[in-house]
Amino acid sequence: MDFEPGSRDVFAPQAPTALSRRELLAFDLTDGGAGYWIRVHRRAMACRFEVTLSGEDGRHVPAAREALDEVDRIEDSLTVFRETSDLVRVNRAAGSAPVPVDDGLFSLLRLCRELHERTQGAFDVTSTPLSRCWGFLRREGRLPTPEEIAAALEAVGMDGVELDEGPRTVRFRRPGMELNLGSVGKGYALRRVGSLLRERGVGHALLSAGGSSVLAIGGRRGGWVVDLRSRRVQRDRLARLRLYDTALATSGAGEQFIEVAGTRYGHVLDPRTGSPAADVLSASVVTADAAVADALSTAFLVGGADLARRYCAAHPGTLALITPDDGSERPRVFGECPGATLEGA
């Protein structure tokens, strides 16, 4: 996630229509029964954050605009591209001494540690040294030597991040460690926006961040309709979901890669091995928490169907759709989530 300065929000009434989102998600608003839709949106975290309201809920536009202010505050705190951010401050100093952080960042890092453990290391916010080793941070991909990968792995792993609950401090136990919250930040922002809207009395809204994450608040007439798509699968859609008070995140095999001697190496790296993830075209997760859904979609893209099956069996309330890179073009479905109805896969 490339956090950049955002623009102010835009208020845009919209006739009912399908809204595509970079081939990963499409929102079908044609059967909602509203005369028109209202979209309040803002550029943040290098994507478009949007609150969609039914025309009958137009009184909530001020609340939507206020909630989007929270995205700016979160970006200011979590970006690694601004020297003044809280996360940059941690990365700069936590290798030498404990760094105090606010409750929001501390709780997010605690969640990241929990998800790292639950996914057997497939989700890891300390993998920046690997991305640098492969040259993907600056889009200058290269094939590193096994020795270079091994050296980078020495600085990777949430077991090297010490979180002290009492004083709310963060410290790195190994040299060269860095945190990057790109695999969870959008979902975390949607979680915060959703909480603010509910506090303001909003009962029905669809929140989205780019083409990969959504949070449904309420959902009249059967719920908000979201189609799952893939950048590389040719079918019109992989599946259709109806969402009510739940979150969806999807991760796909990206377009950034290098090719060496006829072998393609993608930029999504397995933090356990240091090598690019393989065998999965897309991973989508539905669960109550938008931050958890965001993180798990990345973990399952790395860990594949086996990890998704084990996780969903151990953690009720999680639905996963994994599209393997085997030519089948059909996702494998694991678990279930209250508030989510899968109409076709």
Rosetta blueprint (number, residue, H / E / L):
1 M L
2 D L
3 F L
4 E L
5 P L
6 G L
7 S L
8 R L
9 D L
10 V E
11 F E
12 A E
13 P E
14 Q E
15 A L
16 P L
17 T L
18 A E
19 L E
20 S E
21 R E
22 R L
23 E L
24 L L
25 L E
26 A E
27 F E
28 D E
29 L L
30 T L
31 D L
32 G L
33 G L
34 A L
35 G L
36 Y L
37 W E
38 I E
39 R E
40 V E
41 H E
42 R E
43 R E
44 A E
45 M L
46 A L
47 C E
48 R E
49 F E
50 E E
51 V E
52 T E
53 L E
54 S E
55 G H
56 E H
57 D H
58 G H
59 R H
60 H H
61 V H
62 P H
63 A H
64 A H
65 R H
66 E H
67 A H
68 L H
69 D H
70 E H
71 V H
72 D H
73 R H
74 I H
75 E H
76 D H
77 S H
78 L H
79 T L
80 V L
81 F L
82 R L
83 E L
84 T L
85 S L
86 D H
87 L H
88 V H
89 R H
90 V H
91 N H
92 R H
93 A H
94 A L
95 G L
96 S L
97 A L
98 P L
99 V E
100 P E
101 V L
102 D L
103 D H
104 G H
105 L H
106 F H
107 S H
108 L H
109 L H
110 R H
111 L H
112 C H
113 R H
114 E H
115 L H
116 H H
117 E H
118 R H
119 T L
120 Q L
121 G L
122 A L
123 F L
124 D L
125 V L
126 T L
127 S L
128 T H
129 P H
130 L H
131 S H
132 R H
133 C H
134 W L
135 G L
136 F L
137 L L
138 R L
139 R L
140 E L
141 G L
142 R L
143 L L
144 P L
145 T L
146 P H
147 E H
148 E H
149 I H
150 A H
151 A H
152 A H
153 L H
154 E L
155 A L
156 V L
157 G L
158 M H
159 D H
160 G H
161 V E
162 E E
163 L E
164 D E
165 E L
166 G L
167 P L
168 R L
169 T E
170 V E
171 R E
172 F E
173 R L
174 R L
175 P L
176 G L
177 M L
178 E L
179 L L
180 N L
181 L L
182 G L
183 S L
184 V L
185 G H
186 K H
187 G H
188 Y H
189 A H
190 L H
191 R H
192 R H
193 V H
194 G H
195 S H
196 L H
197 L H
198 R H
199 E H
200 R L
201 G L
202 V L
203 G L
204 H L
205 A E
206 L E
207 L E
208 S E
209 A E
210 G L
211 G L
212 S L
213 S E
214 V E
215 L E
216 A E
217 I E
218 G L
219 G L
220 R L
221 R L
222 G L
223 G L
224 W E
225 V E
226 V E
227 D E
228 L E
229 R L
230 S L
231 R L
232 R L
233 V L
234 Q L
235 R L
236 D L
237 R L
238 L L
239 A E
240 R E
241 L E
242 R E
243 L E
244 Y L
245 D L
246 T E
247 A E
248 L E
249 A E
250 T E
251 S E
252 G E
253 A L
254 G L
255 E L
256 Q L
257 F E
258 I E
259 E E
260 V E
261 A L
262 G L
263 T E
264 R E
265 Y E
266 G E
267 H L
268 V L
269 L E
270 D L
271 P L
272 R L
273 T L
274 G L
275 S L
276 P E
277 A L
278 A L
279 D L
280 V E
281 L E
282 S E
283 A E
284 S E
285 V E
286 V E
287 T E
288 A L
289 D L
290 A H
291 A H
292 V H
293 A H
294 D H
295 A H
296 L H
297 S H
298 T H
299 A H
300 F H
301 L H
302 V H
303 G H
304 G H
305 A H
306 D H
307 L H
308 A H
309 R H
310 R H
311 Y H
312 C H
313 A H
314 A H
315 H L
316 P L
317 G L
318 T L
319 L E
320 A E
321 L E
322 I E
323 T E
324 P E
325 D L
326 D L
327 G L
328 S L
329 E L
330 R L
331 P L
332 R E
333 V E
334 F E
335 G E
336 E L
337 C L
338 P L
339 G L
340 A E
341 T E
342 L E
343 E E
344 G E
345 A L
